[in-house]
Amino acid sequence: MRLDIIRDEADFLALQPWWDALLEQSATPTPFLRWDWVRLWWEIFHEGFQLAIAVLRDAQQRPLAIAPLMIGAEPAGMRRHLQHIGFLAGLGEVKGERMDFLVPRGREAELTPLLCQVFPLLAAEWQAVRLNKLPEDSPNKLWIVRALNECTTGASVLLRTQCFCLSLTPDWPAFTRSMKSKPRREVARRLAALQSEYDFKEVLVTAADAESRLEEFAALHRHHYPENVSSFLAPAAWRFHRQLALKWITTGRAMIPCLTIGGEMVGGVYGFIEGDEFFYYQSGWHPQYARFSMGRLSFRWAVESCILKGLRLFDMLPGSYRYKREWAHTSRYVLDLEAYQPESLRATLFRSVRHLKRLLPGHTPSLITA
């Protein structure tokens, strides 16, 4: 086997024939590392970043495993002064919510340590490692952490974030029986009231109406962020998601279950399908119908839509909101790993300043030592 480190776009694009196949063989496949996602992300957000993709190849030069990495700085905060090596599409304006190496299931002990050679090989180019949203149950985690402990200082888990999940049943009636009694009754009551008062429908956005429905969805989302503080609505981010959604709705990798009154969208959910899992990404609803709790009804229809498609798991991704806790059956975790270049003065200064800030009264430390 040979380790290559991809630094230019042409060599990155040449990986397309193997990329998704390796992702599908991995233990933790994720839509946030699909070729369509990372390729479009690089096209829109590449400024300020340098590719650092580690590729293990066999004797015929075919990729056996890929560490999708890049080097660059965060756009704001103290970390803008550090060059980080992190997941491709894991830093910047749009961040993947579940990231990993692309290693065939069962071969992690053999291949992942070899991919991790990229960290010391490129040590002169980065001051910090930041691997955001690595699944806690990833078989790659052990080998990544071990490699960081060998070649860096301060290797640790910066954040351990809970992702609430729903275990989906074969049909909606069975699922309602698994719900907590209060949200079950509340949803049923509000849905019945809405159906009795309006020309109300639950529909799925199709390829034929995707363009117009996406604009409606953006408008609904914007109602809750009147000053455009949602990163989802930032111009470049919206351009990314609009292009991605138009493609993935057609191929079945994205889904927008929506509620309509008189044909106009009044609530909806935007998310992604990977295998038998749905990843709940964004939502929006019209405040005019707030008394019906349109957010909950949109969520309800999204869950039923996933059941109708035969999906097994509904992942609500990071974020601890009350409605997530009310609906959830189980949860899984993602980790933000960090480490620092031991020879870097800049990294040492950053860690020292951060340590002093954490000593100030009222500060709640977020660091969890690995």
URHU-V923694 format. One record per backbone hydrogen bond with DSSP energy under -0.5 kcal/mol. CO is the residue of the C=O (numbers start at 1). NH is the residue of the N-H. Records with the same first field share a line. If there is no record, write none. Layout:
CO: NH  NH
This chain:
2: 4  57
4: 6  55
6: 53
7: 51
8: 12
9: 13
10: 14
12: 15
13: 16
15: 18  19
16: 20
18: 22
19: 23
20: 24
21: 25
22: 26
23: 26
25: 105
26: 29
30: 33
31: 34
34: 38
35: 39
36: 40
37: 41
38: 42
39: 43
40: 44
41: 45
42: 46
46: 49
48: 73
50: 71
52: 54
53: 6
54: 67
55: 4  57
56: 64  65
57: 2
58: 61
62: 58
64: 104
65: 56
66: 68  102
67: 54  69
68: 88
69: 52
70: 86
71: 50
72: 84
77: 80
78: 81
79: 74  82
82: 84
83: 127  128
84: 72  86
85: 130
86: 70
87: 90
89: 96
93: 95
99: 135
101: 103
102: 66
103: 27
104: 107
107: 111
108: 112  113
111: 115
112: 116
114: 117
115: 118
116: 119  120
117: 121
118: 122
120: 123
122: 125  126
123: 126
127: 341
128: 85
129: 339
130: 87  132
131: 134  337
133: 99  135
134: 335
135: 138
138: 141
139: 143
140: 144
141: 145
142: 146
143: 147
144: 148
145: 149
146: 150
147: 151
148: 152
153: 340
156: 158  338
157: 368
159: 161  336
161: 334
162: 164  319
163: 332
164: 316
165: 329  330
166: 168  314
171: 175
172: 176
173: 177
174: 178
175: 178  179
176: 179
180: 184
181: 185
182: 186
183: 187
184: 188
185: 189
186: 190
187: 191
188: 192
189: 193
190: 194
191: 195
192: 196
193: 197
194: 198
198: 200
199: 262
201: 203  260
203: 258
206: 210
207: 210
209: 213
210: 214
211: 215
212: 216
213: 217
214: 218
215: 219
216: 220
217: 221
218: 222
219: 223
220: 285
221: 224
222: 225
225: 228
230: 233
231: 234
234: 238
235: 239
236: 240
237: 241
238: 242
239: 243
240: 244
241: 245
242: 246
243: 247
244: 248
245: 249
246: 250
247: 251
248: 252  253  254
253: 273
255: 271
256: 205
257: 269
258: 203
259: 266  267
260: 201
261: 264
264: 261
266: 286
267: 259
268: 284
270: 281  282
271: 255
272: 279
274: 277
276: 312  313
277: 274
278: 280  315
279: 272  281
282: 270
284: 268
286: 289
287: 290
289: 292
290: 293
293: 296  297
294: 298
295: 299
296: 300
297: 301
298: 302
299: 303
300: 304
301: 305
302: 306
303: 307
304: 308
305: 309
306: 311
307: 310
312: 168
313: 278  315
314: 166  316
315: 280
317: 164
319: 321
321: 325
322: 326
323: 327
324: 328
330: 165
332: 163
333: 136
334: 161
335: 134  337
336: 158  159
337: 131
338: 156
339: 129
340: 153  342
341: 344
343: 345
344: 348
345: 349
346: 350
347: 351
348: 352
349: 353
350: 354
351: 355
352: 356
353: 357
354: 358
355: 359
356: 359
357: 360
360: 363
363: 365
367: 369
368: 157
